[in-house]
Amino acid sequence: MAGSPLSRVLGRLLRTVWRPPADRPAATAPGGVQDLPHGLAGVELVHRPEDDGEPDPGEVVWAWVPYDEGDGRGKDRPVLVVGRRGTDLVGLLLSSRDHDRDADDEARYGRRWMDVGRGGWDPRGRPSEVRLDRLLLVPPGAVRREGAVLGRAVFDDVVAALRTLHRG
């Protein structure tokens, strides 16, 4: 059957329909998290975490975030919710990678990072950094789970840095 007309048709059909999971965006990609291009206009920056099972400003949540390239790929990652714009959340992605080591490269590409320390959002307890230059608009339905609350003092430092960077 390896060379039969039926096997060739089935092979073509499977190659057309099936793509490996790594090539497929997560189910929440369409209508999910997107970049917020116009800075902080209309964004209420506030620390208001509530223990209610709903995502709130001041909490670190997990959501599928598209890569910078905008090619439909992305990954599930922690996001610090810094405020709201209407019913949507506004967030910043977190990373456990130390960007101080490649700060010149990061700055050359316009990426600005700030240390926020360790928290319950990282199961291995690694220190994290938040990316200040890329604001994310996060529909509450795109949040996969809540991770932890970021302390008020660190949150206030992040907001001050955001306002300076985005002049908002």
N, C-alpha and C positions, 0 to 999 in steps of 0.2 A: 504493500500500500504506500510505501515511502515515495514513490515517484508517480503515483496515480493522479489523474486529473482532480479527483475529489480531495486528496491530501494537499495538493497545491492550492486549491480554492480555500480550504479550511485554514491553511497556513497564512494566506494573504488576509483572510478575514480576521484571524486572531491578531495579526500584527497591526491591523487597522484599528481594532476595537480595544485591545488590551495594551496598557502601558504600565511599566513597573511603578510601584507606589512612590518611589523617590522622584519620579517625573511628574507626578500628579500633585496639584496643590491640595491642601487639606480642605475638607468639606466646608469649613467656614470662610474660605477665601472670598468667594463671591459675596458682596454685601457685607464683608467683615471689616477688619481693621484696615485703615488707609492713612496716608500721610495727611496732615493738616497744613496746607501750604501757606496760609495767611497769618502765621504767627499767633499771638495770644488774643487777637481781636475777638470779643464775644466770649472769652473763656473766663469762667469764675474759678480762680485758684483758691482752694480751701482744703484744710485738713479736717475731714469729717468721717473718720472710720466708724462704722457701726457693726456690732456683732449680730448681724441679721441674715447672713448668708447671701447678701446682695453685694456687688462690687461698689465700693465707695472711694472717694478721694482720700488719699493717705494710705491706701492699701496696695500691696503688690499682688497682682493677679496674673494668671497665665492665659495667653491668647495666641492665636496663629498670627504672626507678623510677617508681612511680605519683605523680601530682601530689598535693598536699595535699588538694585538693577531694574525693578519693576517688570520682571519677565514672568510673573505668575508663580514663582517659587517663593518659599519662605519657610518658617519653622515655628513651632510652639515655643514660646519663651516668656520669661517674666516681664511684666510691664508695671511700672509705678504709676498709679492713677494720681494725677496732680490736680484735677478739677473736672468741671463739666462745661459743655457747650450745648445748651438745650437739654435734650434727654440723653445725649451721648457723653461718654467719658473721654477725657483727654489724658493721654499717658505718654510715658517715656520708656523706651526699652532698657532693660538691665542686662549686664554681661558680667560674668565672673572672670573674664579675661582682663589682665592688667594692661591697660592702654597707656600707662605712663612709660612703658618700655619703648613704645613706638609713637610717642607723642608728636614728634615732628611730622611723621607720615600722616597721622590722623589729622593734624591741623592743616596740612597741605590739601587734604580732601574736604576740609570744612567740618570735620567731626570734632565735637567738644564733649569731653567726658568729665565726670565728677565722682569721686569716691563717696559711697554711702555706707560702707561697712558690711557687716554680716547680718543675716536675718533668716527667719524661718522659710523664706522663699527658696533658699538653696539647701537641698537636703544634705549636702556635704559640708555646709558651714563655711563656704569660701567667701572672701570679701567680694563685694560687687561694686560696679560703677554704673552710673546712669548716663545715658546719652542725651545731652541738652539740646543739641541742634535739630533733632528730628522729633517733631511733635506728631503724635498719633491720635487719630479719631477712632474711638473704640465703641461700637454699639454694645450695650450691655449684654445682648445675646451672643456676642462673639467671645465673651469671657468663658473659658473652659473651667477654671476653678480659682478660688482665692488662695493666696499663699501666706501672707502675714501683713502686719501693720508696720509701716516705717515710723520711727519715733518722730515726735513733733519738732524737735530741734533740728534734726537732719532734714526733715521735710521743709522747714522754713529756709534752711540754707539752699536747698535745691530750688525753691521758688524764687529766692533772691537772685540766684545765678541765672535762672530762666528769664526773669524780668530784665536783667542786665543784657543778656545775650539777644533777646528778642525785643528789647526796648518797649516792654509792655507794662 
